[in-house]
Amino acid sequence: MNSKKKVGFTTSFPVEVVFAAGYVPVDLNNIFINNDPVGLVEQAEVNGYPRNICAWIKGMYSTIINNNFEIIVGIVQGDCSNTHSLMSTLHDKGLEIIPFSFPYDKSGKELKCGIEKLEEIFGVSHSMVLEVKSNLDRIRRKLIRLDELTYIDNKVTGFENHLWLVSSSDFNGDPHKFEIELDDFIREAENRKSLKFNFRFAFLGVPPIFTDIYDYLLEMNSNVVFNEIQRQFSMPYLEPDIVDQYLKFTYPYSVFNRISDVQQQLSLRKIDGVISYVQSFCHRQIDNILLKKNINLPVLTVEGDQPGKLDARTKLRIESFIDMLEQ
Ligand code: SF4
């Protein structure tokens, strides 16, 4: 393998292994959403992807094809049921696919085997991986500070919080540069005045395909002070053992793991209202039934389909939800 090789991946997995091997891990979702996402979805449809399949899957497909990734790590269990078929269409194009699975039953033994297999494929020792993990954990500690600046000091907007946490899935491919920029951001944010807003919101679910939902909430005097899944991507657990770290990651396992994390954070962060975001055609919409059932706060389910700005109907629903909170 060439040391400059980029390794695309479909959701957070032990990127420590990829960094240890000297390659650049690239979260395909982040590339898709920041580079003409509408065009990428259309491109996948022209290539035969059905209209009623999640836009993120179509976006990742086109992102991979356009960027000539030679290695793709497909998280085939614990992320998305569509990933299997995505991987098949990529295999058909001659791409090298490495599957990774989070065990359905959260078995530490199986997860350990999966990580060891990755280490073998990438030709790295476990101690090399732990060394990378210790460096990344130093940055993750700073992301915890950024999160505190959001929900304790009220100095960071929901969008800024989203962007930093979501980007930590791959540290933008360069942890050193990421850390310098993060240090600068934290320094700047610490010197800000606290934001003034009426309502503290939680954003649950996969990151939004809407580009302006956080800005719209701020316009409505509401700030998101808890980004659930983005925070999970930032791995704030700081477990010494890498297996324990990826067992604490709630996203790939049963929704009940998510529920206990969410309940804890809603109370810690004194949340007033919850937006539970669901993506059109996503199997995780079913999890939303249980999330809503187990949250004792007002919850608004917001569904996104295509990338772009909020549509008028969704804006109106958010506005009515905030009116209801005011009353
Ligand atoms: S939003 Fe749902 S359907 Fe779409 S890629 Fe993510 S898990 Fe899969």
py3Dmol code that shows the C-alpha trace and the ligand (Angstrom):
import py3Dmol

protein = """\
ATOM      1  CA  MET A   1       0.000   0.000   0.000  1.00  0.00           C
ATOM      2  CA  ASN A   2       1.130   3.548  -0.784  1.00  0.00           C
ATOM      3  CA  SER A   3       1.499   5.810   2.277  1.00  0.00           C
ATOM      4  CA  LYS A   4      -0.511   8.598   0.585  1.00  0.00           C
ATOM      5  CA  LYS A   5      -3.468   6.327   0.061  1.00  0.00           C
ATOM      6  CA  LYS A   6      -6.820   7.647   1.257  1.00  0.00           C
ATOM      7  CA  VAL A   7      -9.134   5.240   3.015  1.00  0.00           C
ATOM      8  CA  GLY A   8     -12.794   6.195   2.672  1.00  0.00           C
ATOM      9  CA  PHE A   9     -15.232   4.975   5.328  1.00  0.00           C
ATOM     10  CA  THR A  10     -18.987   5.039   5.733  1.00  0.00           C
ATOM     11  CA  THR A  11     -19.271   5.780   9.469  1.00  0.00           C
ATOM     12  CA  SER A  12     -17.038   6.042  12.538  1.00  0.00           C
ATOM     13  CA  PHE A  13     -14.949   2.943  13.172  1.00  0.00           C
ATOM     14  CA  PRO A  14     -11.482   2.465  14.733  1.00  0.00           C
ATOM     15  CA  VAL A  15      -9.698   5.083  12.607  1.00  0.00           C
ATOM     16  CA  GLU A  16      -6.740   4.727  14.976  1.00  0.00           C
ATOM     17  CA  VAL A  17      -5.726   1.693  12.899  1.00  0.00           C
ATOM     18  CA  VAL A  18      -5.742   3.650   9.633  1.00  0.00           C
ATOM     19  CA  PHE A  19      -3.723   6.537  11.103  1.00  0.00           C
ATOM     20  CA  ALA A  20      -1.262   4.038  12.633  1.00  0.00           C
ATOM     21  CA  ALA A  21      -0.684   2.612   9.147  1.00  0.00           C
ATOM     22  CA  GLY A  22       0.193   6.086   7.839  1.00  0.00           C
ATOM     23  CA  TYR A  23      -2.893   6.395   5.624  1.00  0.00           C
ATOM     24  CA  VAL A  24      -5.489   9.142   5.573  1.00  0.00           C
ATOM     25  CA  PRO A  25      -8.973   8.127   6.758  1.00  0.00           C
ATOM     26  CA  VAL A  26     -11.741  10.076   5.048  1.00  0.00           C
ATOM     27  CA  ASP A  27     -15.308  10.165   6.345  1.00  0.00           C
ATOM     28  CA  LEU A  28     -17.275   9.956   3.101  1.00  0.00           C
ATOM     29  CA  ASN A  29     -20.295  11.680   4.640  1.00  0.00           C
ATOM     30  CA  ASN A  30     -18.276  14.832   5.357  1.00  0.00           C
ATOM     31  CA  ILE A  31     -16.921  14.997   1.798  1.00  0.00           C
ATOM     32  CA  PHE A  32     -20.372  14.424   0.303  1.00  0.00           C
ATOM     33  CA  ILE A  33     -22.190  17.095   2.296  1.00  0.00           C
ATOM     34  CA  ASN A  34     -19.548  19.760   1.607  1.00  0.00           C
ATOM     35  CA  ASN A  35     -19.141  19.229  -2.151  1.00  0.00           C
ATOM     36  CA  ASP A  36     -22.198  19.834  -4.357  1.00  0.00           C
ATOM     37  CA  PRO A  37     -24.383  17.291  -2.503  1.00  0.00           C
ATOM     38  CA  VAL A  38     -27.383  17.836  -4.809  1.00  0.00           C
ATOM     39  CA  GLY A  39     -25.274  17.024  -7.869  1.00  0.00           C
ATOM     40  CA  LEU A  40     -23.827  13.930  -6.195  1.00  0.00           C
ATOM     41  CA  VAL A  41     -27.264  12.541  -5.366  1.00  0.00           C
ATOM     42  CA  GLU A  42     -28.377  13.154  -8.961  1.00  0.00           C
ATOM     43  CA  GLN A  43     -25.252  11.442 -10.278  1.00  0.00           C
ATOM     44  CA  ALA A  44     -26.028   8.293  -8.275  1.00  0.00           C
ATOM     45  CA  GLU A  45     -29.600   8.295  -9.584  1.00  0.00           C
ATOM     46  CA  VAL A  46     -28.298   8.588 -13.150  1.00  0.00           C
ATOM     47  CA  ASN A  47     -26.176   5.545 -12.333  1.00  0.00           C
ATOM     48  CA  GLY A  48     -29.321   3.633 -11.376  1.00  0.00           C
ATOM     49  CA  TYR A  49     -29.662   4.255  -7.638  1.00  0.00           C
ATOM     50  CA  PRO A  50     -33.387   4.378  -6.800  1.00  0.00           C
ATOM     51  CA  ARG A  51     -35.121   7.633  -5.930  1.00  0.00           C
ATOM     52  CA  ASN A  52     -36.461   6.172  -2.690  1.00  0.00           C
ATOM     53  CA  ILE A  53     -33.082   5.352  -1.148  1.00  0.00           C
ATOM     54  CA  CYS A  54     -31.485   7.626   1.444  1.00  0.00           C
ATOM     55  CA  ALA A  55     -29.609  10.606  -0.051  1.00  0.00           C
ATOM     56  CA  TRP A  56     -26.538   9.960   2.149  1.00  0.00           C
ATOM     57  CA  ILE A  57     -26.007   6.540   0.547  1.00  0.00           C
ATOM     58  CA  LYS A  58     -26.307   8.013  -2.943  1.00  0.00           C
ATOM     59  CA  GLY A  59     -24.000  10.860  -2.018  1.00  0.00           C
ATOM     60  CA  MET A  60     -21.369   8.486  -0.658  1.00  0.00           C
ATOM     61  CA  TYR A  61     -21.562   6.348  -3.792  1.00  0.00           C
ATOM     62  CA  SER A  62     -20.855   9.306  -6.091  1.00  0.00           C
ATOM     63  CA  THR A  63     -18.201  10.689  -3.731  1.00  0.00           C
ATOM     64  CA  ILE A  64     -16.302   7.406  -3.928  1.00  0.00           C
ATOM     65  CA  ILE A  65     -16.616   7.098  -7.692  1.00  0.00           C
ATOM     66  CA  ASN A  66     -15.510  10.709  -8.292  1.00  0.00           C
ATOM     67  CA  ASN A  67     -12.542  10.615  -5.939  1.00  0.00           C
ATOM     68  CA  ASN A  68     -10.990   7.354  -7.066  1.00  0.00           C
ATOM     69  CA  PHE A  69     -10.690   5.921  -3.569  1.00  0.00           C
ATOM     70  CA  GLU A  70      -8.832   2.669  -3.798  1.00  0.00           C
ATOM     71  CA  ILE A  71      -9.762   1.366  -0.356  1.00  0.00           C
ATOM     72  CA  ILE A  72     -13.152   1.677   1.234  1.00  0.00           C
ATOM     73  CA  VAL A  73     -13.982   0.483   4.727  1.00  0.00           C
ATOM     74  CA  GLY A  74     -17.673  -0.382   4.721  1.00  0.00           C
ATOM     75  CA  ILE A  75     -19.272  -0.625   8.147  1.00  0.00           C
ATOM     76  CA  VAL A  76     -21.556  -3.511   7.274  1.00  0.00           C
ATOM     77  CA  GLN A  77     -23.062  -4.002  10.722  1.00  0.00           C
ATOM     78  CA  GLY A  78     -24.013  -1.303  13.188  1.00  0.00           C
ATOM     79  CA  ASP A  79     -24.523   1.518  10.712  1.00  0.00           C
ATOM     80  CA  CYS A  80     -26.811   1.251   7.749  1.00  0.00           C
ATOM     81  CA  SER A  81     -28.653  -1.619   6.140  1.00  0.00           C
ATOM     82  CA  ASN A  82     -28.011  -0.033   2.728  1.00  0.00           C
ATOM     83  CA  THR A  83     -24.239  -0.298   3.121  1.00  0.00           C
ATOM     84  CA  HIS A  84     -24.248  -3.958   1.959  1.00  0.00           C
ATOM     85  CA  SER A  85     -25.667  -3.034  -1.424  1.00  0.00           C
ATOM     86  CA  LEU A  86     -23.517   0.101  -1.643  1.00  0.00           C
ATOM     87  CA  MET A  87     -20.458  -2.105  -1.141  1.00  0.00           C
ATOM     88  CA  SER A  88     -21.667  -4.528  -3.843  1.00  0.00           C
ATOM     89  CA  THR A  89     -21.988  -1.748  -6.433  1.00  0.00           C
ATOM     90  CA  LEU A  90     -18.510  -0.510  -5.488  1.00  0.00           C
ATOM     91  CA  HIS A  91     -17.025  -4.003  -5.658  1.00  0.00           C
ATOM     92  CA  ASP A  92     -18.530  -4.230  -9.131  1.00  0.00           C
ATOM     93  CA  LYS A  93     -16.512  -1.122 -10.048  1.00  0.00           C
ATOM     94  CA  GLY A  94     -13.313  -2.891  -8.963  1.00  0.00           C
ATOM     95  CA  LEU A  95     -12.791  -1.095  -5.642  1.00  0.00           C
ATOM     96  CA  GLU A  96     -11.065  -2.742  -2.698  1.00  0.00           C
ATOM     97  CA  ILE A  97     -13.600  -3.124   0.102  1.00  0.00           C
ATOM     98  CA  ILE A  98     -12.698  -3.882   3.700  1.00  0.00           C
ATOM     99  CA  PRO A  99     -15.762  -4.780   5.773  1.00  0.00           C
ATOM    100  CA  PHE A 100     -15.978  -3.874   9.450  1.00  0.00           C
ATOM    101  CA  SER A 101     -18.757  -4.948  11.827  1.00  0.00           C
ATOM    102  CA  PHE A 102     -19.852  -3.738  15.222  1.00  0.00           C
ATOM    103  CA  PRO A 103     -21.266  -6.846  16.918  1.00  0.00           C
ATOM    104  CA  TYR A 104     -25.028  -6.692  17.302  1.00  0.00           C
ATOM    105  CA  ASP A 105     -24.837  -8.108  20.839  1.00  0.00           C
ATOM    106  CA  LYS A 106     -22.069  -5.652  21.856  1.00  0.00           C
ATOM    107  CA  SER A 107     -19.697  -8.507  22.495  1.00  0.00           C
ATOM    108  CA  GLY A 108     -16.294  -7.156  23.549  1.00  0.00           C
ATOM    109  CA  LYS A 109     -14.670 -10.391  22.434  1.00  0.00           C
ATOM    110  CA  GLU A 110     -16.021 -10.075  18.888  1.00  0.00           C
ATOM    111  CA  LEU A 111     -15.188  -6.392  18.662  1.00  0.00           C
ATOM    112  CA  LYS A 112     -11.630  -7.128  19.804  1.00  0.00           C
ATOM    113  CA  CYS A 113     -11.351  -9.744  17.023  1.00  0.00           C
ATOM    114  CA  GLY A 114     -12.654  -7.202  14.487  1.00  0.00           C
ATOM    115  CA  ILE A 115     -10.057  -4.616  15.536  1.00  0.00           C
ATOM    116  CA  GLU A 116      -7.279  -7.228  15.448  1.00  0.00           C
ATOM    117  CA  LYS A 117      -8.350  -8.200  11.943  1.00  0.00           C
ATOM    118  CA  LEU A 118      -8.171  -4.544  10.862  1.00  0.00           C
ATOM    119  CA  GLU A 119      -4.683  -4.284  12.401  1.00  0.00           C
ATOM    120  CA  GLU A 120      -3.620  -7.317  10.391  1.00  0.00           C
ATOM    121  CA  ILE A 121      -5.043  -5.961   7.122  1.00  0.00           C
ATOM    122  CA  PHE A 122      -3.326  -2.595   7.612  1.00  0.00           C
ATOM    123  CA  GLY A 123      -0.124  -4.210   8.875  1.00  0.00           C
ATOM    124  CA  VAL A 124       0.115  -2.429  12.227  1.00  0.00           C
ATOM    125  CA  SER A 125       0.780  -3.630  15.760  1.00  0.00           C
ATOM    126  CA  HIS A 126      -1.631  -3.053  18.632  1.00  0.00           C
ATOM    127  CA  SER A 127       0.895  -0.867  20.430  1.00  0.00           C
ATOM    128  CA  MET A 128       1.109   1.422  17.358  1.00  0.00           C
ATOM    129  CA  VAL A 129      -2.681   1.737  17.426  1.00  0.00           C
ATOM    130  CA  LEU A 130      -2.690   2.555  21.149  1.00  0.00           C
ATOM    131  CA  GLU A 131      -0.085   5.243  20.588  1.00  0.00           C
ATOM    132  CA  VAL A 132      -2.329   6.886  17.978  1.00  0.00           C
ATOM    133  CA  LYS A 133      -5.300   6.520  20.311  1.00  0.00           C
ATOM    134  CA  SER A 134      -3.447   8.347  23.065  1.00  0.00           C
ATOM    135  CA  ASN A 135      -2.747  11.270  20.684  1.00  0.00           C
ATOM    136  CA  LEU A 136      -6.333  11.351  19.457  1.00  0.00           C
ATOM    137  CA  ASP A 137      -7.628  11.208  23.027  1.00  0.00           C
ATOM    138  CA  ARG A 138      -5.673  14.383  23.783  1.00  0.00           C
ATOM    139  CA  ILE A 139      -7.660  16.084  20.983  1.00  0.00           C
ATOM    140  CA  ARG A 140     -10.891  14.445  22.151  1.00  0.00           C
ATOM    141  CA  ARG A 141     -10.325  15.989  25.585  1.00  0.00           C
ATOM    142  CA  LYS A 142     -10.250  19.411  23.875  1.00  0.00           C
ATOM    143  CA  LEU A 143     -13.488  18.571  22.070  1.00  0.00           C
ATOM    144  CA  ILE A 144     -15.048  17.918  25.478  1.00  0.00           C
ATOM    145  CA  ARG A 145     -13.973  21.466  26.414  1.00  0.00           C
ATOM    146  CA  LEU A 146     -15.576  22.768  23.218  1.00  0.00           C
ATOM    147  CA  ASP A 147     -18.769  20.927  24.130  1.00  0.00           C
ATOM    148  CA  GLU A 148     -18.688  22.476  27.624  1.00  0.00           C
ATOM    149  CA  LEU A 149     -18.252  25.903  26.042  1.00  0.00           C
ATOM    150  CA  THR A 150     -21.515  25.116  24.250  1.00  0.00           C
ATOM    151  CA  TYR A 151     -23.707  23.857  27.088  1.00  0.00           C
ATOM    152  CA  ILE A 152     -22.115  25.400  30.185  1.00  0.00           C
ATOM    153  CA  ASP A 153     -20.644  28.728  29.009  1.00  0.00           C
ATOM    154  CA  ASN A 154     -23.135  29.276  26.143  1.00  0.00           C
ATOM    155  CA  LYS A 155     -20.325  30.648  23.974  1.00  0.00           C
ATOM    156  CA  VAL A 156     -20.507  28.230  21.039  1.00  0.00           C
ATOM    157  CA  THR A 157     -23.395  27.940  18.597  1.00  0.00           C
ATOM    158  CA  GLY A 158     -25.116  24.662  17.833  1.00  0.00           C
ATOM    159  CA  PHE A 159     -23.721  24.732  14.299  1.00  0.00           C
ATOM    160  CA  GLU A 160     -20.139  25.282  15.474  1.00  0.00           C
ATOM    161  CA  ASN A 161     -20.553  22.448  17.960  1.00  0.00           C
ATOM    162  CA  HIS A 162     -21.975  20.220  15.201  1.00  0.00           C
ATOM    163  CA  LEU A 163     -19.171  21.035  12.786  1.00  0.00           C
ATOM    164  CA  TRP A 164     -16.295  20.367  15.176  1.00  0.00           C
ATOM    165  CA  LEU A 165     -17.763  17.181  16.593  1.00  0.00           C
ATOM    166  CA  VAL A 166     -18.830  15.737  13.250  1.00  0.00           C
ATOM    167  CA  SER A 167     -15.401  16.501  11.769  1.00  0.00           C
ATOM    168  CA  SER A 168     -13.702  14.521  14.517  1.00  0.00           C
ATOM    169  CA  SER A 169     -14.787  11.256  12.888  1.00  0.00           C
ATOM    170  CA  ASP A 170     -11.667  11.591  10.694  1.00  0.00           C
ATOM    171  CA  PHE A 171     -10.024  14.749  12.147  1.00  0.00           C
ATOM    172  CA  ASN A 172     -10.240  16.114   8.583  1.00  0.00           C
ATOM    173  CA  GLY A 173      -7.539  13.587   7.705  1.00  0.00           C
ATOM    174  CA  ASP A 174      -4.866  15.486   9.653  1.00  0.00           C
ATOM    175  CA  PRO A 175      -5.108  15.345  13.476  1.00  0.00           C
ATOM    176  CA  HIS A 176      -2.125  17.678  13.965  1.00  0.00           C
ATOM    177  CA  LYS A 177      -3.672  20.489  11.886  1.00  0.00           C
ATOM    178  CA  PHE A 178      -7.093  19.766  13.402  1.00  0.00           C
ATOM    179  CA  GLU A 179      -5.671  20.208  16.917  1.00  0.00           C
ATOM    180  CA  ILE A 180      -4.010  23.539  16.096  1.00  0.00           C
ATOM    181  CA  GLU A 181      -7.229  24.878  14.585  1.00  0.00           C
ATOM    182  CA  LEU A 182      -9.234  23.565  17.519  1.00  0.00           C
ATOM    183  CA  ASP A 183      -6.900  25.266  20.012  1.00  0.00           C
ATOM    184  CA  ASP A 184      -7.374  28.547  18.137  1.00  0.00           C
ATOM    185  CA  PHE A 185     -11.129  28.132  18.072  1.00  0.00           C
ATOM    186  CA  ILE A 186     -11.358  27.337  21.791  1.00  0.00           C
ATOM    187  CA  ARG A 187      -9.184  30.333  22.645  1.00  0.00           C
ATOM    188  CA  GLU A 188     -11.375  32.609  20.525  1.00  0.00           C
ATOM    189  CA  ALA A 189     -14.627  31.153  21.924  1.00  0.00           C
ATOM    190  CA  GLU A 190     -13.463  31.504  25.532  1.00  0.00           C
ATOM    191  CA  ASN A 191     -13.080  35.242  24.958  1.00  0.00           C
ATOM    192  CA  ARG A 192     -16.581  35.667  23.557  1.00  0.00           C
ATOM    193  CA  LYS A 193     -19.567  36.991  25.439  1.00  0.00           C
ATOM    194  CA  SER A 194     -22.190  34.374  26.251  1.00  0.00           C
ATOM    195  CA  LEU A 195     -24.906  33.977  23.642  1.00  0.00           C
ATOM    196  CA  LYS A 196     -28.384  35.087  24.600  1.00  0.00           C
ATOM    197  CA  PHE A 197     -31.237  32.756  23.696  1.00  0.00           C
ATOM    198  CA  ASN A 198     -34.561  31.619  25.144  1.00  0.00           C
ATOM    199  CA  PHE A 199     -34.502  27.871  24.617  1.00  0.00           C
ATOM    200  CA  ARG A 200     -31.896  25.141  24.921  1.00  0.00           C
ATOM    201  CA  PHE A 201     -32.361  22.476  22.275  1.00  0.00           C
ATOM    202  CA  ALA A 202     -31.102  18.949  21.793  1.00  0.00           C
ATOM    203  CA  PHE A 203     -30.563  17.577  18.300  1.00  0.00           C
ATOM    204  CA  LEU A 204     -30.935  13.795  18.165  1.00  0.00           C
ATOM    205  CA  GLY A 205     -30.284  11.469  15.251  1.00  0.00           C
ATOM    206  CA  VAL A 206     -27.917  11.370  12.318  1.00  0.00           C
ATOM    207  CA  PRO A 207     -26.404  14.733  11.292  1.00  0.00           C
ATOM    208  CA  PRO A 208     -28.918  16.830   9.338  1.00  0.00           C
ATOM    209  CA  ILE A 209     -28.921  16.993   5.564  1.00  0.00           C
ATOM    210  CA  PHE A 210     -30.322  20.538   5.942  1.00  0.00           C
ATOM    211  CA  THR A 211     -27.678  23.228   5.756  1.00  0.00           C
ATOM    212  CA  ASP A 212     -29.429  25.924   7.767  1.00  0.00           C
ATOM    213  CA  ILE A 213     -31.359  24.257  10.588  1.00  0.00           C
ATOM    214  CA  TYR A 214     -29.019  25.540  13.324  1.00  0.00           C
ATOM    215  CA  ASP A 215     -29.120  29.087  11.954  1.00  0.00           C
ATOM    216  CA  TYR A 216     -32.881  28.968  11.745  1.00  0.00           C
ATOM    217  CA  LEU A 217     -33.142  27.840  15.369  1.00  0.00           C
ATOM    218  CA  LEU A 218     -30.850  30.679  16.430  1.00  0.00           C
ATOM    219  CA  GLU A 219     -33.069  33.123  14.544  1.00  0.00           C
ATOM    220  CA  MET A 220     -35.889  31.728  16.669  1.00  0.00           C
ATOM    221  CA  ASN A 221     -33.836  32.445  19.822  1.00  0.00           C
ATOM    222  CA  SER A 222     -32.960  28.793  20.392  1.00  0.00           C
ATOM    223  CA  ASN A 223     -29.514  27.229  20.486  1.00  0.00           C
ATOM    224  CA  VAL A 224     -28.671  23.555  20.124  1.00  0.00           C
ATOM    225  CA  VAL A 225     -26.550  22.661  23.146  1.00  0.00           C
ATOM    226  CA  PHE A 226     -26.538  18.919  22.581  1.00  0.00           C
ATOM    227  CA  ASN A 227     -25.727  17.256  19.272  1.00  0.00           C
ATOM    228  CA  GLU A 228     -26.234  13.608  20.114  1.00  0.00           C
ATOM    229  CA  ILE A 229     -24.618  11.570  17.332  1.00  0.00           C
ATOM    230  CA  GLN A 230     -21.975  14.169  16.502  1.00  0.00           C
ATOM    231  CA  ARG A 231     -20.875  13.955  20.153  1.00  0.00           C
ATOM    232  CA  GLN A 232     -20.717  10.179  19.793  1.00  0.00           C
ATOM    233  CA  PHE A 233     -18.418  10.584  16.779  1.00  0.00           C
ATOM    234  CA  SER A 234     -16.087  12.640  18.991  1.00  0.00           C
ATOM    235  CA  MET A 235     -15.689   9.639  21.358  1.00  0.00           C
ATOM    236  CA  PRO A 236     -15.743  11.604  24.621  1.00  0.00           C
ATOM    237  CA  TYR A 237     -15.278   8.484  26.772  1.00  0.00           C
ATOM    238  CA  LEU A 238     -11.450   8.530  27.057  1.00  0.00           C
ATOM    239  CA  GLU A 239     -11.370   4.836  27.918  1.00  0.00           C
ATOM    240  CA  PRO A 240      -7.784   3.537  28.179  1.00  0.00           C
ATOM    241  CA  ASP A 241      -8.709   0.457  26.159  1.00  0.00           C
ATOM    242  CA  ILE A 242      -9.688   0.827  22.502  1.00  0.00           C
ATOM    243  CA  VAL A 243     -12.249  -1.996  22.686  1.00  0.00           C
ATOM    244  CA  ASP A 244     -13.996  -0.297  25.621  1.00  0.00           C
ATOM    245  CA  GLN A 245     -13.986   2.977  23.670  1.00  0.00           C
ATOM    246  CA  TYR A 246     -15.840   1.434  20.734  1.00  0.00           C
ATOM    247  CA  LEU A 247     -18.210  -0.423  23.082  1.00  0.00           C
ATOM    248  CA  LYS A 248     -19.233   2.893  24.642  1.00  0.00           C
ATOM    249  CA  PHE A 249     -19.948   4.359  21.195  1.00  0.00           C
ATOM    250  CA  THR A 250     -23.773   4.211  21.262  1.00  0.00           C
ATOM    251  CA  TYR A 251     -24.485   4.710  17.546  1.00  0.00           C
ATOM    252  CA  PRO A 252     -23.803   1.189  16.195  1.00  0.00           C
ATOM    253  CA  TYR A 253     -25.686  -0.805  18.805  1.00  0.00           C
ATOM    254  CA  SER A 254     -29.287  -1.046  19.976  1.00  0.00           C
ATOM    255  CA  VAL A 255     -31.292   2.173  20.316  1.00  0.00           C
ATOM    256  CA  PHE A 256     -31.531   1.495  24.070  1.00  0.00           C
ATOM    257  CA  ASN A 257     -27.852   2.450  24.409  1.00  0.00           C
ATOM    258  CA  ARG A 258     -28.651   5.736  22.735  1.00  0.00           C
ATOM    259  CA  ILE A 259     -31.671   6.287  24.975  1.00  0.00           C
ATOM    260  CA  SER A 260     -29.724   6.011  28.230  1.00  0.00           C
ATOM    261  CA  ASP A 261     -27.018   8.383  26.935  1.00  0.00           C
ATOM    262  CA  VAL A 262     -29.647  10.849  25.681  1.00  0.00           C
ATOM    263  CA  GLN A 263     -31.618  10.809  28.952  1.00  0.00           C
ATOM    264  CA  GLN A 264     -28.468  11.552  30.912  1.00  0.00           C
ATOM    265  CA  GLN A 265     -27.392  14.411  28.624  1.00  0.00           C
ATOM    266  CA  LEU A 266     -30.856  16.009  28.425  1.00  0.00           C
ATOM    267  CA  SER A 267     -30.905  16.428  32.160  1.00  0.00           C
ATOM    268  CA  LEU A 268     -27.231  17.460  32.470  1.00  0.00           C
ATOM    269  CA  ARG A 269     -27.676  20.124  29.781  1.00  0.00           C
ATOM    270  CA  LYS A 270     -31.050  21.392  31.050  1.00  0.00           C
ATOM    271  CA  ILE A 271     -32.728  20.941  27.685  1.00  0.00           C
ATOM    272  CA  ASP A 272     -36.079  22.641  26.968  1.00  0.00           C
ATOM    273  CA  GLY A 273     -36.979  21.003  23.658  1.00  0.00           C
ATOM    274  CA  VAL A 274     -35.778  18.154  21.482  1.00  0.00           C
ATOM    275  CA  ILE A 275     -35.504  17.878  17.723  1.00  0.00           C
ATOM    276  CA  SER A 276     -35.359  14.250  16.711  1.00  0.00           C
ATOM    277  CA  TYR A 277     -33.999  14.292  13.179  1.00  0.00           C
ATOM    278  CA  VAL A 278     -34.797  11.446  10.812  1.00  0.00           C
ATOM    279  CA  GLN A 279     -33.633  10.926   7.263  1.00  0.00           C
ATOM    280  CA  SER A 280     -36.132   9.934   4.589  1.00  0.00           C
ATOM    281  CA  PHE A 281     -35.961   6.227   3.719  1.00  0.00           C
ATOM    282  CA  CYS A 282     -33.746   5.502   6.760  1.00  0.00           C
ATOM    283  CA  HIS A 283     -34.386   2.414   8.877  1.00  0.00           C
ATOM    284  CA  ARG A 284     -33.476   4.494  11.952  1.00  0.00           C
ATOM    285  CA  GLN A 285     -36.874   6.200  11.673  1.00  0.00           C
ATOM    286  CA  ILE A 286     -38.174   3.132  13.512  1.00  0.00           C
ATOM    287  CA  ASP A 287     -35.809   3.869  16.442  1.00  0.00           C
ATOM    288  CA  ASN A 288     -37.483   7.258  16.717  1.00  0.00           C
ATOM    289  CA  ILE A 289     -40.606   5.525  18.076  1.00  0.00           C
ATOM    290  CA  LEU A 290     -38.630   4.349  21.115  1.00  0.00           C
ATOM    291  CA  LEU A 291     -36.665   7.562  21.497  1.00  0.00           C
ATOM    292  CA  LYS A 292     -39.860   9.608  21.707  1.00  0.00           C
ATOM    293  CA  LYS A 293     -41.430   7.106  24.091  1.00  0.00           C
ATOM    294  CA  ASN A 294     -38.507   7.411  26.503  1.00  0.00           C
ATOM    295  CA  ILE A 295     -37.986  11.170  26.520  1.00  0.00           C
ATOM    296  CA  ASN A 296     -39.961  13.235  29.002  1.00  0.00           C
ATOM    297  CA  LEU A 297     -39.599  16.512  27.139  1.00  0.00           C
ATOM    298  CA  PRO A 298     -41.366  18.074  24.140  1.00  0.00           C
ATOM    299  CA  VAL A 299     -40.035  16.345  21.013  1.00  0.00           C
ATOM    300  CA  LEU A 300     -40.408  17.486  17.410  1.00  0.00           C
ATOM    301  CA  THR A 301     -39.558  14.951  14.719  1.00  0.00           C
ATOM    302  CA  VAL A 302     -38.013  16.642  11.687  1.00  0.00           C
ATOM    303  CA  GLU A 303     -37.523  14.672   8.492  1.00  0.00           C
ATOM    304  CA  GLY A 304     -34.950  15.606   5.873  1.00  0.00           C
ATOM    305  CA  ASP A 305     -34.741  14.162   2.382  1.00  0.00           C
ATOM    306  CA  GLN A 306     -32.594  16.049  -0.140  1.00  0.00           C
ATOM    307  CA  PRO A 307     -29.589  18.224   0.753  1.00  0.00           C
ATOM    308  CA  GLY A 308     -30.270  21.950   0.941  1.00  0.00           C
ATOM    309  CA  LYS A 309     -32.091  24.530   2.982  1.00  0.00           C
ATOM    310  CA  LEU A 310     -35.081  23.936   5.219  1.00  0.00           C
ATOM    311  CA  ASP A 311     -38.374  23.842   3.315  1.00  0.00           C
ATOM    312  CA  ALA A 312     -41.196  26.200   4.300  1.00  0.00           C
ATOM    313  CA  ARG A 313     -43.264  23.456   5.910  1.00  0.00           C
ATOM    314  CA  THR A 314     -40.441  22.327   8.208  1.00  0.00           C
ATOM    315  CA  LYS A 315     -39.709  25.951   9.141  1.00  0.00           C
ATOM    316  CA  LEU A 316     -43.348  26.417  10.062  1.00  0.00           C
ATOM    317  CA  ARG A 317     -43.356  23.251  12.183  1.00  0.00           C
ATOM    318  CA  ILE A 318     -40.238  24.413  14.058  1.00  0.00           C
ATOM    319  CA  GLU A 319     -41.770  27.846  14.590  1.00  0.00           C
ATOM    320  CA  SER A 320     -44.990  26.323  15.956  1.00  0.00           C
ATOM    321  CA  PHE A 321     -42.973  24.032  18.229  1.00  0.00           C
ATOM    322  CA  ILE A 322     -41.119  27.018  19.672  1.00  0.00           C
ATOM    323  CA  ASP A 323     -44.422  28.901  20.089  1.00  0.00           C
ATOM    324  CA  MET A 324     -45.678  25.926  22.033  1.00  0.00           C
ATOM    325  CA  LEU A 325     -42.574  25.999  24.282  1.00  0.00           C
ATOM    326  CA  GLU A 326     -43.142  29.708  24.905  1.00  0.00           C
ATOM    327  CA  GLN A 327     -46.651  29.023  26.099  1.00  0.00           C
TER     328      GLN A 327
END
"""
ligand_1 = """\
8
SF4
S -29.299 8.205 7.218
Fe -29.967 6.110 7.621
S -30.315 5.187 5.601
Fe -29.075 7.036 5.341
S -26.962 6.359 5.341
Fe -27.451 6.953 7.424
S -28.160 5.085 8.458
Fe -28.211 4.728 6.219
"""
view = py3Dmol.view(width=600, height=400)
view.addModel(protein, "pdb")
view.setStyle({"model": 0}, {"cartoon": {"style": "trace"}})
view.addModel(ligand_1, "xyz")
view.setStyle({"model": 1}, {"stick": {}})
view.zoomTo()
view.show()
